[in-house]
């Protein structure tokens, strides 16, 4: 039976030890190779598939990820709902490291990424409605699960998608804040838009890994980011185990 639910793991979640893996599958797509093999398994009594966005060994930087292949392969195997985990920097005052955030809006500052399936050999031009970039039903399930678990979660925020792989300057973060952004990451786009093009329900669960540039004194170090992600991603695993059984099978 094809899984209707997929989890895309980001930085800090290259594997899911709570997933009772049944088998692993490698697939190709018309858009190239996905980031990782697909891991099929059981979580919370439900069949799910896991895909590591940055590769099994975290070797793919944000601008080199084949987002189209990743979303296409999930659609190809029958996935209907996607929960995407991601590490972000905190801009808003309450976005302290270790907090979870469920964005409801996104601003795309990336460039040069292959961001649509609708570009070649078209019989007509397609424009998707992207007013609400994240599925409100799936977001509400995540929010409810976080409340039940009493997790430290922010239920509404705007995600700034930056090109990476470098972190931002303090001036860039000030600009993002003026634009109304609350968190900053590097993988939110075109992933969310591609999911919408394929008709997938898509929602993000972000873990604040660090204060964004200029929001705290001192240098942003990978060691500090990894420490914050360790605890944050444990919360994500707990959240997934709570929310997966509440999702519709198709």
Secondary structure, 3 states (H helix, E strand, C coil): CCCCEEEEECCCCCCCCCCEEEEEECCEECCEECCCCEEEEEECCEEEEEEECCCCCCCCCHHHCCHHHHHHHHHHCCCCEEEEEEEEEECCCCCCCCCEECCCEEEECCCCCCCCCCCCCCCCCCCCCCCCCCCHHHHHHHHHHHHHHCCCEECCCEEEECCCCCCCCHHHHHHHHHCCCCEEECCCCCHHHHHHHCCCEEEEEEEEEEECCCCCCCCCCHHHHHHHHHHHHHHHHHHHHHHHHHCCCC
